[in-house]
Amino acid sequence: MLNLDGKVVLISGTAGGQGRAAALQFAAAGARVLGGDVKADEAEETVAMVRRAGGTMESLHPIDVSTPEAAKRWVDKAIEAWGSIDVLYNNAGQMRAKGPFAETSMEDWNATLLYELTMPFVCTRAVWPHFVRQGGGLVINTGSISAHLELMPLRSCAHGATKAGLLGLTRMLAAEGAAHGIRAISLSPGVVRSPATARFWSGEDPQQTAVGEALVRKIPLGREASCEEIASVAVFLASPMAAYINGTDILVDGGLLGVAHHPYIPAAGNASSVT
């Protein structure tokens, strides 16, 4: 178990999925966690789960940290409670725009931009002065394989564009923050089994099930990731063992991007012997 005793970690989007898994794992490693989400009941359940497991967690909910005022209130709560912040995990996001480029509405484009690029910017700007003042800190931004690869048949030009922009923001934060001891890293999952993708695995809709199966067929390991597998990488990045990792994108995709255009590598479980 990695040791994060006494560290203060802010995680957005803790009502479920990767955010809930991250809250549980950071707390299990000894960190004090402040969560936040627009879904109040689910966010409160995450707090209860962490506390039942013996961890320390507070939360603000419902809260939409896409506005500077809300982000400041969220950050201020951590400072008031614990006096410092060590890690900001920009986990929350919302992919509103789905489908072909020509069918993407301005409303969905703007909403995706707000929740997947502007919101991490706003939260990071709120925590930045505290990082500078204390001489260090870590920003983890949730990227996506979609920043590197259009994941057909699941398409969204807005999602791909905003996540690519977030990777660029991460690099700039790393460059500007280095003089203050601040690191910035993006963590990009591939296909993940989570509440947000439940439609692909529930078996209730044959068309959605077919999409899920098509996505998994592209992955060399032959399966999707769990939320816990993504969260465990975030905990590692926040640990002293990852102190030299900065300004880069960490892909957790089962090998999908690395062999995306390689015609000779089948998914695990479908491999045939080659003689």
C-alpha positions as a printed NumPy array, in Angstrom:
array([[  0.   ,   0.   ,   0.   ],
       [  1.336,   3.435,  -0.939],
       [  1.59 ,   5.824,   1.991],
       [ -0.041,   9.249,   1.683],
       [ -0.425,   9.864,   5.413],
       [ -1.475,  13.435,   6.127],
       [ -1.763,  14.508,   2.498],
       [ -4.783,  16.599,   1.547],
       [ -6.417,  15.595,  -1.731],
       [ -9.253,  17.375,  -3.564],
       [-11.212,  15.157,  -5.947],
       [-14.035,  16.462,  -8.124],
       [-16.836,  14.173,  -9.219],
       [-16.925,  11.822,  -6.226],
       [-20.539,  10.674,  -6.558],
       [-19.537,   7.471,  -8.325],
       [-17.314,   5.824, -10.874],
       [-13.669,   6.808, -10.976],
       [-14.183,   9.632,  -8.474],
       [-15.666,   7.33 ,  -5.847],
       [-12.945,   4.744,  -6.444],
       [-10.303,   7.461,  -6.111],
       [-11.784,   8.769,  -2.859],
       [-11.725,   5.276,  -1.368],
       [ -8.176,   4.534,  -2.491],
       [ -6.654,   7.888,  -1.53 ],
       [ -8.275,   7.645,   1.899],
       [ -7.087,   4.054,   2.309],
       [ -3.549,   5.292,   1.639],
       [ -3.883,   7.753,   4.522],
       [ -4.864,  10.932,   2.684],
       [ -7.508,  13.352,   3.875],
       [ -9.989,  13.715,   1.027],
       [-12.32 ,  16.554,   0.087],
       [-14.83 ,  15.541,  -2.545],
       [-17.522,  17.366,  -4.423],
       [-20.269,  16.615,  -6.912],
       [-23.568,  17.909,  -8.257],
       [-25.229,  14.635,  -7.185],
       [-25.721,  15.144,  -3.467],
       [-27.102,  11.757,  -2.403],
       [-24.464,   9.758,  -4.258],
       [-21.693,  12.061,  -3.025],
       [-22.866,  11.606,   0.56 ],
       [-22.825,   7.84 ,   0.091],
       [-19.183,   8.048,  -1.019],
       [-18.347,   9.92 ,   2.183],
       [-20.112,   7.229,   4.201],
       [-18.229,   4.466,   2.376],
       [-14.871,   6.12 ,   3.041],
       [-15.648,   6.654,   6.717],
       [-16.924,   3.1  ,   7.171],
       [-13.584,   1.921,   5.807],
       [-11.768,   4.037,   8.399],
       [-10.768,   6.883,   6.094],
       [-11.042,  10.655,   6.431],
       [-13.289,  12.472,   3.967],
       [-15.345,  15.637,   3.767],
       [-17.425,  16.796,   0.828],
       [-19.284,  19.756,  -0.601],
       [-22.456,  18.747,  -2.416],
       [-24.291,  19.614,  -4.426],
       [-21.631,  21.791,  -6.017],
       [-20.772,  22.626,  -9.625],
       [-17.11 ,  23.644,  -9.615],
       [-17.184,  24.913, -13.2  ],
       [-17.63 ,  28.469, -11.872],
       [-14.799,  30.417, -10.21 ],
       [-16.969,  31.211,  -7.19 ],
       [-17.837,  27.566,  -6.516],
       [-14.28 ,  26.386,  -7.135],
       [-12.96 ,  28.937,  -4.642],
       [-15.526,  27.855,  -2.054],
       [-14.473,  24.234,  -2.545],
       [-10.767,  25.01 ,  -2.193],
       [-11.381,  27.286,   0.802],
       [-13.163,  24.442,   2.616],
       [-10.042,  22.281,   2.383],
       [ -7.837,  25.1  ,   3.639],
       [-10.195,  25.799,   6.531],
       [-10.371,  22.119,   7.468],
       [ -6.745,  21.078,   7.07 ],
       [ -4.632,  24.158,   6.343],
       [ -3.06 ,  22.987,   3.094],
       [ -3.703,  21.138,  -0.171],
       [ -1.299,  18.623,  -1.689],
       [ -3.197,  17.201,  -4.662],
       [ -5.944,  18.487,  -6.944],
       [ -7.496,  15.642,  -8.926],
       [ -9.639,  17.143, -11.696],
       [-11.688,  14.008, -12.195],
       [-15.17 ,  15.352, -12.971],
       [-16.32 ,  15.842, -16.527],
       [-19.321,  15.537, -18.774],
       [-19.312,  14.441, -22.407],
       [-22.486,  16.033, -23.697],
       [-21.753,  16.007, -27.42 ],
       [-21.954,  12.583, -29.081],
       [-22.281,  11.607, -32.714],
       [-20.904,  12.892, -36.011],
       [-19.29 ,  16.32 , -36.249],
       [-22.018,  17.689, -38.526],
       [-24.672,  16.79 , -35.946],
       [-22.906,  18.404, -32.97 ],
       [-24.962,  21.305, -31.636],
       [-23.427,  24.478, -30.256],
       [-25.169,  23.776, -26.95 ],
       [-23.522,  20.369, -26.582],
       [-20.167,  21.675, -27.828],
       [-20.161,  24.491, -25.268],
       [-21.293,  22.205, -22.438],
       [-18.526,  19.707, -23.192],
       [-15.968,  22.508, -23.355],
       [-17.211,  23.88 , -20.023],
       [-17.118,  20.62 , -18.088],
       [-14.066,  18.99 , -19.664],
       [-11.672,  21.921, -20.158],
       [-12.899,  25.099, -18.463],
       [-13.76 ,  23.339, -15.194],
       [-10.244,  21.894, -14.687],
       [ -8.825,  25.323, -15.538],
       [-11.094,  27.032, -12.999],
       [-10.318,  24.541, -10.217],
       [ -6.587,  24.677, -10.885],
       [ -6.638,  28.459, -10.871],
       [ -8.375,  28.371,  -7.476],
       [ -5.784,  26.07 ,  -5.909],
       [ -2.697,  27.528,  -7.632],
       [ -1.956,  30.357,  -5.145],
       [ -1.971,  27.839,  -2.295],
       [  0.449,  25.573,  -4.15 ],
       [  2.768,  28.519,  -4.841],
       [  2.624,  29.71 ,  -1.245],
       [  3.394,  26.288,   0.228],
       [  6.112,  25.519,  -2.323],
       [  4.55 ,  22.621,  -4.17 ],
       [  1.559,  20.545,  -5.125],
       [  0.25 ,  18.19 ,  -7.782],
       [ -2.473,  18.63 , -10.396],
       [ -3.862,  15.435, -11.916],
       [ -6.105,  16.075, -14.914],
       [ -8.341,  13.329, -16.246],
       [ -7.576,  13.082, -19.934],
       [ -8.798,  10.41 , -22.307],
       [ -7.564,   8.137, -25.024],
       [ -9.903,  10.235, -27.181],
       [ -7.281,  12.994, -27.041],
       [ -5.06 ,  10.684, -29.096],
       [ -7.458,   8.47 , -31.012],
       [-11.004,   8.71 , -32.315],
       [-12.564,   5.713, -30.633],
       [-15.075,   4.49 , -33.186],
       [-17.924,   3.639, -32.919],
       [-18.04 ,   5.912, -29.849],
       [-17.475,   9.295, -31.446],
       [-17.459,  12.848, -30.123],
       [-15.455,  15.602, -31.775],
       [-16.086,  17.859, -28.767],
       [-14.814,  15.259, -26.284],
       [-11.689,  14.583, -28.334],
       [-10.985,  18.28 , -28.813],
       [-11.458,  19.23 , -25.16 ],
       [ -9.357,  16.344, -23.868],
       [ -6.58 ,  17.222, -26.317],
       [ -6.785,  20.781, -25.02 ],
       [ -6.57 ,  19.501, -21.455],
       [ -3.352,  17.655, -22.276],
       [ -1.962,  20.934, -23.609],
       [ -3.038,  22.763, -20.461],
       [ -1.329,  20.081, -18.369],
       [  1.98 ,  20.626, -20.161],
       [  1.763,  24.385, -19.649],
       [  0.972,  23.956, -15.951],
       [  3.998,  21.695, -15.572],
       [  6.241,  24.216, -17.302],
       [  5.027,  27.185, -15.266],
       [  4.727,  25.317, -11.99 ],
       [  8.157,  23.697, -11.895],
       [  9.808,  26.769, -10.379],
       [  7.335,  26.53 ,  -7.483],
       [  7.62 ,  22.778,  -6.968],
       [  4.273,  22.189,  -8.676],
       [  3.797,  19.155, -10.9  ],
       [  1.012,  18.535, -13.413],
       [  0.144,  15.21 , -15.009],
       [ -2.741,  14.018, -17.155],
       [ -4.144,  10.54 , -16.609],
       [ -5.899,   9.209, -19.691],
       [ -8.121,   6.133, -19.386],
       [ -9.159,   4.047, -22.335],
       [-12.403,   2.089, -22.142],
       [-13.623,   1.923, -18.526],
       [-16.528,   0.026, -16.98 ],
       [-18.316,   2.687, -14.935],
       [-21.796,   4.111, -14.356],
       [-21.187,   6.42 , -17.322],
       [-20.648,   3.436, -19.644],
       [-23.126,   1.039, -18.01 ],
       [-25.286,   0.991, -21.126],
       [-22.547,  -0.937, -22.935],
       [-22.389,  -3.756, -20.363],
       [-25.941,  -4.061, -19.006],
       [-27.218,  -6.221, -21.861],
       [-30.486,  -4.29 , -21.909],
       [-29.961,  -2.722, -25.338],
       [-28.516,  -4.998, -28.054],
       [-27.238,  -2.016, -30.038],
       [-25.365,  -0.578, -27.045],
       [-24.044,  -4.039, -26.155],
       [-22.686,  -4.34 , -29.687],
       [-20.898,  -1.   , -29.274],
       [-19.313,  -2.201, -26.02 ],
       [-18.188,  -5.435, -27.628],
       [-16.72 ,  -3.536, -30.58 ],
       [-14.759,  -1.276, -28.235],
       [-13.355,  -4.183, -26.221],
       [-12.314,  -6.044, -29.385],
       [ -9.867,  -3.23 , -30.091],
       [ -8.064,  -3.659, -26.742],
       [ -5.048,  -6.018, -26.708],
       [ -5.795,  -7.113, -23.128],
       [ -9.278,  -8.096, -24.261],
       [-11.262,  -6.25 , -21.59 ],
       [-12.213,  -2.822, -20.313],
       [-10.592,  -1.24 , -17.229],
       [-12.249,  -0.973, -13.84 ],
       [-12.605,   2.353, -12.042],
       [-10.326,   0.977,  -9.333],
       [ -7.539,   0.361, -11.84 ],
       [ -7.642,   3.998, -12.938],
       [ -7.778,   5.261,  -9.355],
       [ -4.776,   3.179,  -8.325],
       [ -2.647,   4.938, -10.933],
       [ -3.76 ,   8.329,  -9.592],
       [ -2.711,   7.293,  -6.079],
       [  0.679,   6.19 ,  -7.396],
       [  1.168,   9.52 ,  -9.192],
       [  0.501,  11.342,  -5.916],
       [  3.026,   9.229,  -4.034],
       [  6.739,   9.96 ,  -3.49 ],
       [  7.513,   7.08 ,  -5.853],
       [  6.255,   9.21 ,  -8.774],
       [  8.011,  12.438,  -7.762],
       [  9.933,  12.696, -11.054],
       [  6.884,  12.298, -13.303],
       [  5.773,  15.675, -14.625],
       [  4.205,  17.302, -17.667],
       [  3.233,  14.082, -19.387],
       [  0.179,  11.991, -20.178],
       [ -0.169,   8.592, -18.516],
       [ -2.29 ,   6.249, -20.618],
       [ -4.182,   3.451, -18.869],
       [ -5.779,   1.797, -21.867],
       [ -4.813,  -1.871, -21.929],
       [ -2.451,  -1.224, -24.835],
       [ -5.144,   0.175, -27.121],
       [ -3.302,   3.233, -28.408],
       [  0.028,   1.47 , -28.757],
       [ -1.311,  -1.071, -31.236],
       [ -4.33 ,   0.821, -32.552],
       [ -3.117,   0.707, -36.145],
       [ -1.275,  -2.615, -35.967],
       [ -3.105,  -5.23 , -38.062],
       [ -1.395,  -8.274, -36.567],
       [ -2.188,  -8.071, -32.846],
       [ -5.466,  -9.741, -31.802],
       [ -7.157,  -9.112, -28.499],
       [ -6.253, -11.386, -25.604],
       [ -8.323, -14.538, -25.627],
       [ -8.585, -14.491, -29.415],
       [ -4.933, -15.087, -30.184],
       [ -3.903, -17.978, -32.356],
       [ -0.469, -19.535, -32.298],
       [  1.978, -18.429, -34.947],
       [  4.543, -20.903, -36.2  ]])
